[in-house]
Amino acid sequence: MSTLSVRLPDSLHKMAKELAVLENISVNQLISSALAEKISALMTEEYLRQRAERSSREKFLNALSMVTAVEPDEQDRL
């Protein structure tokens, strides 16, 4: 495990402490969790961008043409 010193505005530090108390976790755990969520979101965005670059309308329409036309279940109807 690594140690990292981070400078935070007082207001953000105060909010982090309050949220950590509400969640019954340490400020370190709160920040680690928040950072992990942000990294996950950014990595997902990059993954989807890369996938989009490999896509084409032709491939999409080809895949869509393989879907069987069936009526939706009653609970799925608009």
C-alpha positions as CSV (number, residue, x, y, z in Angstrom):
1,M,0.0,0.0,0.0
2,S,1.2,3.5,-0.8
3,T,1.0,6.8,1.1
4,L,-0.1,9.9,-0.7
5,S,-0.4,13.4,0.6
6,V,-3.1,15.4,-1.0
7,R,-4.0,19.1,-0.4
8,L,-7.7,19.6,-0.2
9,P,-9.7,22.8,0.3
10,D,-11.0,23.0,3.8
11,S,-14.6,22.8,2.7
12,L,-13.9,19.6,0.7
13,H,-12.0,18.0,3.7
14,K,-14.9,18.9,6.0
15,M,-17.4,17.3,3.7
16,A,-15.3,14.2,3.3
17,K,-15.0,13.8,7.1
18,E,-18.8,14.3,7.5
19,L,-19.6,11.7,4.8
20,A,-17.1,9.3,6.2
21,V,-18.8,9.5,9.6
22,L,-22.2,8.9,7.9
23,E,-20.9,5.9,6.0
24,N,-19.1,4.6,9.1
25,I,-15.8,4.5,7.3
26,S,-12.5,6.3,7.5
27,V,-11.7,9.4,5.3
28,N,-9.0,7.3,3.7
29,Q,-11.6,4.6,2.7
30,L,-13.9,7.3,1.4
31,I,-11.2,8.8,-0.7
32,S,-10.0,5.5,-2.0
33,S,-13.5,4.5,-2.9
34,A,-14.2,7.8,-4.7
35,L,-10.9,7.6,-6.6
36,A,-11.6,4.0,-7.6
37,E,-15.1,5.0,-8.9
38,K,-13.6,7.9,-10.9
39,I,-10.8,5.7,-12.4
40,S,-13.4,3.1,-13.3
41,A,-15.6,5.7,-15.0
42,L,-12.7,7.1,-17.0
43,M,-11.5,3.7,-18.1
44,T,-15.0,2.7,-19.2
45,E,-15.3,5.9,-21.2
46,E,-12.0,5.1,-22.9
47,Y,-13.0,1.5,-23.6
48,L,-16.3,2.6,-25.2
49,R,-14.5,5.3,-27.2
50,Q,-12.1,2.6,-28.6
51,R,-15.0,0.3,-29.3
52,A,-16.9,3.0,-31.1
53,E,-13.8,3.7,-33.4
54,R,-14.0,0.0,-34.5
55,S,-17.7,0.1,-35.2
56,S,-19.7,0.9,-38.3
57,R,-23.3,1.4,-39.2
58,E,-23.0,-1.6,-41.6
59,K,-21.9,-3.9,-38.8
60,F,-24.7,-2.6,-36.6
61,L,-27.4,-3.1,-39.2
62,N,-26.0,-6.6,-40.0
63,A,-26.2,-7.6,-36.3
64,L,-29.7,-6.1,-36.1
65,S,-30.9,-8.1,-39.1
66,M,-30.1,-11.3,-37.1
67,V,-32.6,-10.4,-34.4
68,T,-35.8,-12.3,-34.7
69,A,-38.9,-10.2,-34.9
70,V,-41.2,-11.1,-32.0
71,E,-43.9,-9.3,-30.1
72,P,-42.8,-8.0,-26.7
73,D,-44.1,-9.5,-23.6
74,E,-47.2,-7.8,-22.2
75,Q,-45.2,-6.1,-19.4
76,D,-42.7,-4.7,-21.9
77,R,-45.2,-3.0,-24.1
78,L,-45.5,0.8,-24.2
